[in-house]
């Protein structure tokens, strides 16, 4: 019974966190905390991570794969400069769609999630 009470207290003490592509318990920056506390940002983060994984696994060629990696790093740095949720959301909506603009050399283009699908 004592462990049940402790588990209930720990559950109540844990801040709300929404889906994200990273462990929200380890969120350290204000941007990461915003993503974990806002359901729309969490969904956008998940969609971006999934779209990125799909494109990296597709046959887009080595040059495009290298470019995708570099532009993702630059995007993260830009996103991390956001001071509010509106800036973070705008950055995500743009990047979620941009990641899937790379042409596939052979095979089927991944079925990416569009930013318009995230509410």
N, C-alpha and C positions, 0 to 999 in steps of 0.2 A: 504494500500500500504506500509506503514511504517513497519508493522509487517512482510510483505512478504520480504522486504529487510533485516530485522534483521534475519529472518529464513535462508535466503540465505547466509548471512555472517557467521552465526553459523555453517551451514553445511560445508562451505568451511574451516572454522577454525578448524573443528574436524579432528584429524589425521585419516588416513586410518586404519580401523580395519577389520580383517577378522574373519570368524566364529571361535568361541572358546566356550568352555563349561562354561565360566564365563563371567562376565560383563567387557568388555575391558575398559570401562570408569573408572573402579576401579582398573585397573592393576597398581601395585605399584612396583613390583620387575623387574629387568632387564629381567628375564626369561619370566615373564608374558607379558611385553611389546614386547619382541621378538615374542612371540606367536601371539599377536594381530597384529603385523605389517608384518607377513610373512604368505602368504596364505597356504603353505604346512604345517607349524607348526599348524596353526589354524585348518586345516582339521584333522591332526593327533590328536590334542587335543579333537576334537569332536568325532572322532572314538574311542579313548580310553574311553572317558566318556560314550559313548553308549555301548561299549563292557562291561565295568565295571557294568553298570546298568543291562544289560542283564544277566550277570553271577550272580550278587547278587540276582536277582529275580528267578533264576533257582534253582532247587533242587540239590544243590551241597553238602549239609550237613552242619551242624553247624561248624565243625572243619575247613572245607575248606573255609567257609564264613569268619571265623575269620582270617584264614591265608591270604585270599585275601585282607581283610582290612589292616592287618599288613604289607603285602608286598607292598600295594599301598602307605601307609604312608612312608615306607622306600624308595620307588622309587621316591616319590615327593621330599624328602630331597636330594637324589642323583641328580635328575634333576635340582634342584635349585642351585647346585654347578657348573653347566655348565657355561662356560664363552663365548661361541659362539653358533651360530645357528647350526653348524654341530654336536656339542655335544648334543644339545637339540633334534635335529632330530633323531640322533642315539638312544638316550634314549627312545624317543617316539616309534620308529619303533619296538624296542625290546619289550617294555611293551604292546603295542597294541596287539601283538601276544601272549605274555605270559599270559595275563589275560584270554584268552579263552582256555588255556590248561587244565583248571580244568575239571575233569570228572563230568558229570551229573549223579546223582544216579537214578533218574527216570524222565520220560518225555523226551522231545526233547531238544537236545543241541541247544543253541541259534545260530542263523545265524550271527556270528561275522564278522566284517570287518577286512580283512587282511591288514597289513601295505603295502603290495605290490599293493593294490588297490589305495593307496593314492599317487597322483603325485604332 
